[in-house]
Amino acid sequence: MNRINNRVAVVTGGAAGIGSAVCRFLARDGADVAIWDWNTDNAEAVAEEIRGYGRRAMICKVNVANQADVLAAAKKVHNELGPVGILVNNAAISPEKDFVEISEEDWDRVFDINLKGTFFCTQAVINDMIDNQWGRVVNISSSSAQSGARRMVHYAATKGGVIAFTKALAQEVAPLGITVNNVPPSTVYTDGLKSVESRFPNGLQGYVDSTIPVKRVGQPEDIANAVAFLASEDSGFITGVTLSVNGGRYML
Ligand SMILES: NC(=O)c1ccc[n+]([C@@H]2O[C@H](COP(=O)([O-])OP(=O)(O)OC[C@H]3O[C@@H](n4cnc5c(N)ncnc54)[C@H](O)[C@@H]3O)[C@@H](O)[C@H]2O)c1
């Protein structure tokens, strides 16, 4: 368990997958949590889990690529929960397509959500962190930006951008008490991976056996553990890093 002293956290894409585990772990460690997601079907269940830890929860229906949505949600969180201290930029889409088939529309959509959304959400809450001279921004990138990933050129390019964004912003805001780090997951067993499970020629376990030294898929909680540490009081001397959580698939 990490120490989080009653901070207010925003988790984008917090209603499902990795994001929902991050919400649980941040609440467990002492944060009130606002879930920002454009699909809120499952958000109330996550909010209940947050409240189960004795913390406040808020659900905001937000498309992170829409700046008006993001600004309205930031205002609501500030007014009702208090100044934001922790932001986890997790919402993303992960399209796959042969490179020659990627259209301008495909390219813009994944950049708007994965990279521009990260920009919008961070800019919307960072003044709260600056005012308090304390903040933690944790961006969820992807091992695809480290190792490359066939049929995901557009997606991998956004996640490479997220890593560069992390380092550049970390340099700028470090003197203000704000850290900015990123966690690139790999092969985490969420709905996205489940939906493509049948495409592995030797099954998912065959893929795992040949590519992941620890010989298992990741679970959302594996990523949430790393995020909760980087969001905690104890990680203040760590900034600009890429904390790979991937069972050893890509070592950097
Ligand atoms: N699962 C993996 O193996 C894996 C691997 C590498 C990177 N990642 C990254 O981890 C993060 C979470 O992945 P996941 O597998 O949990 O995904 P997921 O699809 O299970 O969940 C993503 C959540 O984000 C929300 N979301 C998507 N676009 C949004 C938008 N425009 N505005 C608001 N909410 C939006 C979805 O509604 C959903 O709740 C993503 O950044 C993804 O790129 C995942």
The ligand as an SDF file (V2000), in Angstrom:
LIG
                    3D

 44 48  0  0  0  0  0  0  0  0999 V2000
   -4.5020   -3.9450  -22.3110 N   0  0  0  0  0  0  0  0  0  0  0  0
   -3.2670   -3.9440  -22.8000 C   0  0  0  0  0  0  0  0  0  0  0  0
   -2.6730   -5.0030  -23.0590 O   0  0  0  0  0  0  0  0  0  0  0  0
   -2.5510   -2.6460  -23.0530 C   0  0  0  0  0  0  0  0  0  0  0  0
   -1.2770   -2.7100  -23.6340 C   0  0  0  0  0  0  0  0  0  0  0  0
   -0.5930   -1.5160  -23.8690 C   0  0  0  0  0  0  0  0  0  0  0  0
   -1.1800   -0.3100  -23.5190 C   0  0  0  0  0  0  0  0  0  0  0  0
   -2.4180   -0.2820  -22.9640 N   0  0  0  0  0  0  0  0  0  0  0  0
   -2.9700    1.0330  -22.6250 C   0  0  0  0  0  0  0  0  0  0  0  0
   -3.5790    0.9610  -21.3530 O   0  0  0  0  0  0  0  0  0  0  0  0
   -4.6840    1.8730  -21.2900 C   0  0  0  0  0  0  0  0  0  0  0  0
   -5.9390    1.1510  -20.8460 C   0  0  0  0  0  0  0  0  0  0  0  0
   -6.1390    0.0470  -21.6990 O   0  0  0  0  0  0  0  0  0  0  0  0
   -7.2970   -1.0300  -21.4250 P   0  0  0  0  0  0  0  0  0  0  0  0
   -6.8300   -2.3020  -22.0390 O   0  0  0  0  0  0  0  0  0  0  0  0
   -7.7320   -0.9930  -20.0120 O   0  0  0  0  0  0  0  0  0  0  0  0
   -8.4470   -0.4200  -22.3690 O   0  0  0  0  0  0  0  0  0  0  0  0
  -10.0300   -0.6340  -22.3130 P   0  0  0  0  0  0  0  0  0  0  0  0
  -10.4880   -0.4670  -23.7300 O   0  0  0  0  0  0  0  0  0  0  0  0
  -10.3810   -1.8860  -21.5830 O   0  0  0  0  0  0  0  0  0  0  0  0
  -10.5100    0.6190  -21.4520 O   0  0  0  0  0  0  0  0  0  0  0  0
  -10.3140    1.9120  -21.9330 C   0  0  0  0  0  0  0  0  0  0  0  0
  -11.2810    2.8450  -21.2510 C   0  0  0  0  0  0  0  0  0  0  0  0
  -11.0860    4.1470  -21.8280 O   0  0  0  0  0  0  0  0  0  0  0  0
  -12.3290    4.6820  -22.2060 C   0  0  0  0  0  0  0  0  0  0  0  0
  -12.1400    5.5860  -23.3340 N   0  0  0  0  0  0  0  0  0  0  0  0
  -11.6590    5.2860  -24.5730 C   0  0  0  0  0  0  0  0  0  0  0  0
  -11.6490    6.3960  -25.3290 N   0  0  0  0  0  0  0  0  0  0  0  0
  -12.1300    7.4020  -24.5680 C   0  0  0  0  0  0  0  0  0  0  0  0
  -12.3720    8.7790  -24.8010 C   0  0  0  0  0  0  0  0  0  0  0  0
  -12.1510    9.3400  -25.9980 N   0  0  0  0  0  0  0  0  0  0  0  0
  -12.8240    9.5410  -23.7870 N   0  0  0  0  0  0  0  0  0  0  0  0
  -13.0840    8.9740  -22.5810 C   0  0  0  0  0  0  0  0  0  0  0  0
  -12.9120    7.6830  -22.3110 N   0  0  0  0  0  0  0  0  0  0  0  0
  -12.4390    6.9000  -23.2990 C   0  0  0  0  0  0  0  0  0  0  0  0
  -13.1890    3.4670  -22.5670 C   0  0  0  0  0  0  0  0  0  0  0  0
  -14.5720    3.7620  -22.5230 O   0  0  0  0  0  0  0  0  0  0  0  0
  -12.7470    2.4660  -21.5060 C   0  0  0  0  0  0  0  0  0  0  0  0
  -13.5050    2.6200  -20.3210 O   0  0  0  0  0  0  0  0  0  0  0  0
   -4.7730    2.5080  -22.6780 C   0  0  0  0  0  0  0  0  0  0  0  0
   -4.0700    3.7290  -22.6810 O   0  0  0  0  0  0  0  0  0  0  0  0
   -4.0680    1.4940  -23.5660 C   0  0  0  0  0  0  0  0  0  0  0  0
   -3.5570    2.0790  -24.7520 O   0  0  0  0  0  0  0  0  0  0  0  0
   -3.1200   -1.4190  -22.7320 C   0  0  0  0  0  0  0  0  0  0  0  0
  1  2  1  0
  2  3  2  0
  2  4  1  0
  4  5  1  0
  4 44  2  0
  5  6  2  0
  6  7  1  0
  7  8  2  0
  8  9  1  0
  8 44  1  0
  9 10  1  0
  9 42  1  0
 10 11  1  0
 11 12  1  0
 11 40  1  0
 12 13  1  0
 13 14  1  0
 14 15  2  0
 14 16  1  0
 14 17  1  0
 17 18  1  0
 18 19  2  0
 18 20  1  0
 18 21  1  0
 21 22  1  0
 22 23  1  0
 23 24  1  0
 23 38  1  0
 24 25  1  0
 25 26  1  0
 25 36  1  0
 26 27  1  0
 26 35  1  0
 27 28  2  0
 28 29  1  0
 29 30  1  0
 29 35  2  0
 30 31  1  0
 30 32  2  0
 32 33  1  0
 33 34  2  0
 34 35  1  0
 36 37  1  0
 36 38  1  0
 38 39  1  0
 40 41  1  0
 40 42  1  0
 42 43  1  0
M  CHG  2   8   1  16  -1
M  END
$$$$
